[in-house]
Amino acid sequence: MLLRFTKMHGLGNDFMVLDLVSQHAHIQPKHAKQWGDRHTGVGFDQLLLVEPPQSPDVDFRYRIFNSDGSEVEQCGNGARCFARFVLDKRLTVKKTIRVETKGGIIELSVRADGLITVDMGAPRLLPQEIPFQADAEALSYAVEVEGKAHELAAVSMGNPHAVLRVDDVGNAPVHELGSKLEHHPRFPQRANVGFLQVIDRQRGRLRVWERGVGETQACGTGACAAAVAAIRQGWMDSPIQLELPGGKLTIEWAGPGQPVMMTGPAVRVYEGQVRL
Ligand SMILES: N[C@H](CCC[C@H](N)C(=O)O)C(=O)O
């Protein structure tokens, strides 16, 4: 069978979006791997599935697969594209949309200026919630990689993140250290690894090595995790503007137990079809 899809991106973090409300198909990890290949497939960072709701208090179910085939709990840039997609495809007329993910319920709001604000929910900071192996919760942890200790924050936005502060993202060891921390045994579900350069109390630069993908042009949950870590450690104040290689996100967080609000763009690139 042929499946219609839309190729989209949020600040260069790119997605294949499948409407499984109007189309019926059983998508498996092998499809994400096959279609995610940038030479023999569509090519994307993540595959996003738009599905009917499974509970009465949400409008849709939102499932996310990395290009390595792993199904994950949350994708922030993808959430903005999700909102743009369901409105453009007239799957809803609501301007505020509640969607259920493996990582919890999030709320998407399309603004008059076309930017999308996502209530990403409250960050999870207890080691067992992240998950991250530590005796107790702390603002940061020393994690050893090949004999060298690296100080990092551990935050979950539904998906696990390590956040390290660096002087200059331009020469941060994103690939070499990012890949080692992604698979570090203290992150039993692996981790996304963010490298944050603080410019001033409300501006920073961020590069992210994403679990299951590698370095991406932007990472929405990574930006949320970095902002939470920077606010908790007293480096920065909300609202924070983070500049990623693909562009800028605004993150607001009022403190523990409060939701993280992320605002940014979502772009449709082209429509296509794949054979299932
Ligand atoms: N690689 C992530 C999922 C996608 C997150 C990212 N694309 C975003 O915008 O939040 C993980 O394995 O948890």
The ligand as an SDF file (V2000), in Angstrom:
LIG
                    3D

 13 12  0  0  0  0  0  0  0  0999 V2000
   16.4660   11.8600   20.0480 N   0  0  0  0  0  0  0  0  0  0  0  0
   15.4470   12.0910   21.0870 C   0  0  0  0  0  0  0  0  0  0  0  0
   14.0400   12.2330   20.4630 C   0  0  0  0  0  0  0  0  0  0  0  0
   13.8800   13.4840   19.6080 C   0  0  0  0  0  0  0  0  0  0  0  0
   14.1040   14.7540   20.3780 C   0  0  0  0  0  0  0  0  0  0  0  0
   14.3400   16.0200   19.5680 C   0  0  0  0  0  0  0  0  0  0  0  0
   14.3340   15.9010   18.1350 N   0  0  0  0  0  0  0  0  0  0  0  0
   13.4580   17.1660   20.0430 C   0  0  0  0  0  0  0  0  0  0  0  0
   13.1680   18.0880   19.2730 O   0  0  0  0  0  0  0  0  0  0  0  0
   13.0940   17.1400   21.2650 O   0  0  0  0  0  0  0  0  0  0  0  0
   15.4710   10.9140   22.0780 C   0  0  0  0  0  0  0  0  0  0  0  0
   15.9200    9.8160   21.6920 O   0  0  0  0  0  0  0  0  0  0  0  0
   15.0050   11.1270   23.2120 O   0  0  0  0  0  0  0  0  0  0  0  0
  1  2  1  0
  2  3  1  0
  2 11  1  0
  3  4  1  0
  4  5  1  0
  5  6  1  0
  6  7  1  0
  6  8  1  0
  8  9  2  0
  8 10  1  0
 11 12  2  0
 11 13  1  0
M  END
$$$$
